[in-house]
Amino acid sequence: MLLRNDQVSLESITSSTARRILDRQERPGDRWHAEYPFADELAPLRSLASSPPTGSHFTMYVIRRPSDGLAVGGFGFFGPPDQEGTVELGYGLVPSARGRGLATAAVVLALEHARLWGARRAAADTEVTNSASRRVLTKSGLVETGHRGSLVLYERNLAD
């Protein structure tokens, strides 16, 4: 599945693609940045790689720059909406792609996708010291709802 807007595209990661990312078996068209994936994506990628294909819309995605098609980061839902309709999300960009609005564009695009597939609320968290990620979440319409240790918690009602 491919989601796109003017600023970014999100390409869903299948179980077979997850295996190739982990093994760095790049094929023509993959165009993964040398710094992708991040260490915190390895466990979710391993889980996805070992799972049978589900076709879920609430999965992991590669973030690509439309200007050159390079995969410069990852976005992921931590699963389908829970009983209250809440989806949790996370994202990251390689350092050279930061500061250009790609993360905000990716989060906004993914939240619209989640809303269309039945999610009613989105949740995310980030380290209190990560001011860039805090700005991304705020620009994407999430609001700060509290703290848990060193994390700042955010939510957004997707029905609006």
C-alpha positions in Angstrom: 0.0 0.0 0.0 1.2 3.5 -0.9 0.1 6.7 0.8 1.2 10.0 -0.6 0.8 13.7 -0.4 2.8 16.5 -1.9 5.5 16.3 0.7 6.0 12.6 1.4 5.0 9.1 0.6 4.5 6.2 3.0 5.1 2.7 1.6 3.8 -0.2 3.7 6.3 -2.7 4.7 5.3 -6.3 4.1 6.8 -9.3 6.0 9.1 -10.1 3.1 10.2 -6.5 2.8 10.9 -6.4 6.6 13.2 -9.5 6.2 15.0 -7.8 3.3 15.4 -4.5 5.3 16.9 -6.5 8.2 19.2 -8.4 6.0 20.1 -5.3 3.9 19.1 -7.2 0.7 18.2 -4.1 -1.3 16.6 -4.5 -4.7 16.2 -1.9 -7.5 13.7 0.6 -6.4 14.2 0.1 -2.6 16.6 3.0 -2.3 17.1 2.8 1.5 19.2 5.4 3.1 22.4 3.9 4.6 21.3 5.0 8.1 17.8 3.4 7.8 16.5 1.5 9.8 17.0 2.8 13.3 17.9 0.6 16.2 14.5 1.1 17.8 12.8 -0.2 14.6 14.7 -3.5 14.6 12.4 -5.3 17.0 9.2 -4.3 15.3 10.8 -5.2 11.9 11.7 -8.6 13.2 8.2 -9.1 14.5 6.7 -8.1 11.2 9.2 -10.3 9.3 8.2 -13.4 11.2 4.5 -12.7 10.9 2.2 -14.1 8.1 1.0 -11.4 5.7 -2.1 -9.7 7.2 -2.8 -6.8 4.8 -3.4 -4.6 7.8 -3.5 -0.8 7.3 -2.0 -0.4 10.8 1.5 -1.6 10.1 5.0 -0.1 9.5 5.8 2.2 6.6 8.9 3.5 4.9 9.0 7.2 4.7 10.2 8.4 1.2 11.1 11.8 -0.1 9.1 12.4 -3.3 11.9 14.5 -4.8 14.2 11.5 -5.2 12.3 8.4 -3.9 14.9 7.8 -1.2 13.7 6.0 2.0 14.7 8.3 4.7 12.9 7.0 7.7 10.1 4.9 9.1 6.6 5.3 10.5 4.6 2.7 12.3 1.4 2.0 14.1 1.8 -0.2 17.1 -1.2 -2.2 16.0 -4.8 -1.7 15.0 -7.1 0.5 17.0 -7.9 -0.8 20.5 -11.4 -1.2 21.9 -11.7 2.6 22.3 -10.5 3.2 18.7 -7.1 4.4 19.7 -4.0 3.8 17.6 -0.5 4.5 18.8 2.2 5.7 16.5 5.9 6.3 16.2 8.3 7.7 13.5 11.8 8.6 12.8 13.9 10.2 10.1 17.6 10.0 9.3 19.4 13.1 10.5 20.0 14.5 7.0 16.2 14.5 6.3 15.2 16.3 9.5 14.0 19.9 9.6 12.2 19.9 6.3 8.6 19.0 7.4 8.8 15.4 6.3 8.0 14.0 9.7 5.0 16.3 10.1 3.8 15.4 6.6 4.1 11.7 7.3 2.2 11.9 10.6 -0.6 14.0 9.1 -0.9 11.6 6.2 -0.9 8.5 8.4 -3.5 10.0 10.8 -5.8 10.7 7.9 -5.3 7.1 6.7 -6.0 5.8 10.2 -9.2 7.9 10.5 -10.4 6.5 7.1 -9.8 2.9 8.4 -11.8 3.4 11.6 -9.4 4.9 14.2 -11.1 7.5 16.4 -8.1 8.7 18.4 -4.3 8.7 18.0 -1.7 8.6 20.7 2.1 9.1 20.7 4.8 9.9 23.1 8.3 11.4 22.9 11.1 12.2 25.3 10.7 15.5 27.1 14.1 16.5 25.7 13.2 15.8 22.0 11.9 19.3 21.1 11.8 18.5 17.4 9.5 15.5 17.9 7.3 17.5 20.2 6.9 20.2 17.5 6.1 17.5 14.9 3.3 16.1 17.1 1.9 19.5 17.9 2.0 20.6 14.2 0.2 17.3 13.4 -2.7 18.3 15.7 -1.8 16.2 18.7 -2.0 17.8 22.1 0.0 17.2 25.2 -2.0 15.2 27.7 0.5 14.4 30.4 3.9 12.9 31.4 5.1 9.5 32.3 8.6 9.6 33.6 10.8 11.3 30.9 8.0 10.9 28.3 5.5 13.5 27.1 2.2 12.0 26.1 0.1 13.3 23.2 -3.3 12.5 21.8 -5.6 13.6 19.0 -9.2 13.0 18.4 -9.5 11.8 14.7 -13.2 12.4 14.5 -12.7 16.2 14.2 
